[in-house]
Amino acid sequence: MPNTPDASLICELMTTLNLTKISPDVFCAPSFDYVGARVFGGQVLAQAMMAGAKSLETDKPCHSFHGYFLRGGDIRLPVIYQVRRLRDGRSLSARQIVAVQNVSNNPDDPTSGTTEQVIFTMIASFSPMEGGSDYQERMPKYPSPDTLQNEQELKDAHVDKIPDALKARYLRKRHVEIRPVTPKDPISPKPMRPRQANWLRINGLQEQPVAIHQALLAFASDFYLVGTALMPHGLSFMTKGLQVASIDHSMHFHRPFDVSDWLLYDMWSDTTSHAKGLNHGQFWQDGRLVATTQQEGLMRLVDDERAM
């Protein structure tokens, strides 16, 4: 199945990661409409990582981050990333990154001023790659990406089921090429074991530093993961009355990888309770476990009266 990368999508991704320094350890970044009116969680993850990396005195890759989504961001507003240097040791460097937006006190009155709202916070740790004991489990076996349809082809097959008001957004091209191993019905999925896997890549990238590859993998990690916990309940993002949102997101980077080449994203959920679901993921490339991720998401069903 031939695939020609869309240069405009790659350009938009790289613009997303192009932070502007506005004062010492404070950076500004644009917002984009990746998933709707709210800022996509993957965008904030990637930009926060870049802000942390830009504050380092010496170049070190990220080895882990832990973040909390506190409010939904507004795509009409840029995001300001405030970095606090928690520690700089000979090996480890730790950063706290707080993402804020300056929200108008009264949209109808341009003189009303703004209020700073925190939308996200992250602690990230950076460390150089070094030798040492090395162990991992075996890479799980799934069909290769060459045998699978890409997400866009699967969307075309289901477009007749999508409400007219949602078709344009549903058919929009993704910035990440994704090939689901076991596609699901987007409208009426059957209850099933909460495990899924996707192959993904961002094809068409020029040579990029490690920080860019890590930020883009964090960006891609926010696709599909929160939906894993919906699977045993037969729910989808289009289920009427369903509220879904990411609450937190953590990630560990274990080995080098190339985000422009195929990565296997293996995801599962082991519990849902109290309107929340816990999801786990592993990224594999060429038999190597390169990163792991974990995310808890809100998954609340509300009746029609409460939803209005």
C-alpha positions, 0 to 999 in steps of 0.5 A, a space after each residue: 500500500 503506497 504512502 506519500 507523506 503530506 508535507 503540510 502535515 509534517 510542517 505543522 508538526 514541526 511548527 508545533 515543536 518550534 517553541 519561542 523563548 520569551 524570557 529565561 526558561 519561559 517558552 511560547 508555543 502555538 496551538 493547533 486543531 488536532 482533535 477539536 476545540 480543546 488542545 490535544 494532549 499529545 501536543 502539550 506533552 510534546 511541547 512540554 518535553 521540548 521546553 524542558 530540553 531547551 533549559 538544559 545546559 548540556 544535551 541529554 535525552 529524556 528518560 522519563 516524564 510524569 504529567 497531569 492534565 488539569 484543564 482543557 486548553 483552548 486551541 485559539 490561544 498559545 500555550 506558555 511553558 514555564 520551566 523550573 530547574 529542580 536539579 542538575 547533577 552529573 548524570 540526571 537533570 530534573 525539570 518541572 514544566 507548567 503549561 499555562 494559557 492567558 484566558 480573557 476575563 470577558 471575551 466580549 470586552 477586550 479591555 477586561 484583561 486576562 487570567 493565567 490558567 494552568 492547563 498541565 504540569 509535568 516533571 521530566 528527568 533527563 539523562 545521557 544514555 550509557 552502558 549497563 545491564 540490559 534485559 527486556 521481554 520478547 516483542 509481541 507478535 502481530 501482523 506486519 504493517 505491510 499487511 494492514 490497512 491504514 487508518 485513512 482507508 478504514 475511515 473511508 470504509 465506515 464513513 456511511 455510519 458517521 453522522 453528517 455533522 461529524 464527517 468532515 472532522 472524522 475524515 481529516 488526515 492524521 499527522 501520524 500514519 496509523 495502521 490498527 492491527 484489529 480495527 473496531 467499529 467506530 459507532 457500535 463496537 462489540 465488548 471485547 478484551 481491552 487489548 489493541 495494537 497499532 503500527 505507527 510512524 511519522 513518514 517524511 521527517 528529515 534527520 532530527 535530533 533525539 529530542 524531536 523524536 522523543 517529543 513526537 513519540 509522546 505526541 503519538 502516544 496520546 492517540 488510542 491509548 485512553 480508548 483501550 479502557 472503553 473496549 470491555 464496555 462496548 463504548 466508543 468516542 462517539 457513544 452518546 453521553 460519554 465523556 472521555 478525557 486524559 487525566 495523567 500521562 507518564 512515559 519512560 524511554 528505554 532505547 534509541 528509536 526512529 519515529 519515521 520508521 514503523 513502531 509497534 504500539 501495544 496497548 492494554 487496560 487492566 482495570 476500570 472503576 469509579 468512572 476512570 480507566 487505567 491504560 498501559 502501552 509499550 513501543 517496540 521497534 526492530 525487536 527492541 522495547 524502546 518506550 513504555 507509557 501509562 495513562 489514566 482517563 476519565 470515562 463517564 457516562 451521563 444521561 441526557 438531562 445531565 449532558 444538556 
